Amino acid sequence: MQLDMRMSDDLSRLAFEVSERPLGEILSPNLMWQCSCYAGDGGRSPECGPCAVHELPDAAEISDLFGRHTRIWYRGLSVLWDGWRGWPPSIDTFCLVRALLRAQWPVRDVRRLWDIGAGTGFIGLQLADAAPSITHLTAVETSMPAAEMCWDNLDSYDGRSDLTMEIACQPAQGLLTKQLQEGDAIAACPPYLPRPPWDCDSADSGPAMGTDMLRFLIRIAAEKGAPLALGYSTLAQSDVNEALANASGLRMEVLAERSVPLRLALSPEFFEWLMDERGLRQETDDVFAYHHTIRAVIFTPQG
């Protein structure tokens, strides 16, 4: 059996189905992967409320299929997600895609879209499907299992027949430096958790750590004059501001914002630093103790 997760166009409802049989829905979803029961010791409020998923009557069936046989739907398009092969689209990803579609980004003269850190291929498929000017989609993913999952989704896409699609399982830095050209645009939800001013141990590391890719994408977009769309957290806003100050010729526009939980198990010192220096908020009236703001932002070349 397959679990279908259907996000409403306005991101207000996340419904679960198996073989078109409804299993319930979550209102105002702020997480896309796992339920709040998996917040981790550092991320869950001491006086947490009930888990939205496990309040549903068919919670056991949802939990059993989640991440093993899961198809995620948005605007009539879907991607298949296998948890052992990579990450699913996050709420950050949905917010970015919705904001870009509403803004009709990218602009008409963009012919090639680079989806950086493609994962399931969700961002690239959603944007290319809605933009007839895009004739070439390049999904960049360095993890081989995730790249294979992405290709499965690109290969099963039955929308536009005039769209050429490819997977590049190589570091984005080298690819974009050599191949990014006029008529190209970049979209990504890169890692955005800033590193503290001390050496992190294994408890404070992971795929969300670091802003190097965030900084690189702003720099390369400025150098090549390419439109850029990013989803990131305001925890990294000072990093973005610094990169933008060093990359002349880009205008930044915030399209959308959303407050979401920080679902990470970090050390108490790390949480304290994020609150003191980066704007992390502690909200003990929610299932999760810590919240931050995610942004959908576009960078437009000037001149």
Summary of the structure (lengths in Angstrom):
residues: 303
radius of gyration: 19.0
end to end distance: 53.3
largest distance: 56.7
contacts: 1001
relative contact order: 0.15
helix: 30%
strand: 28%
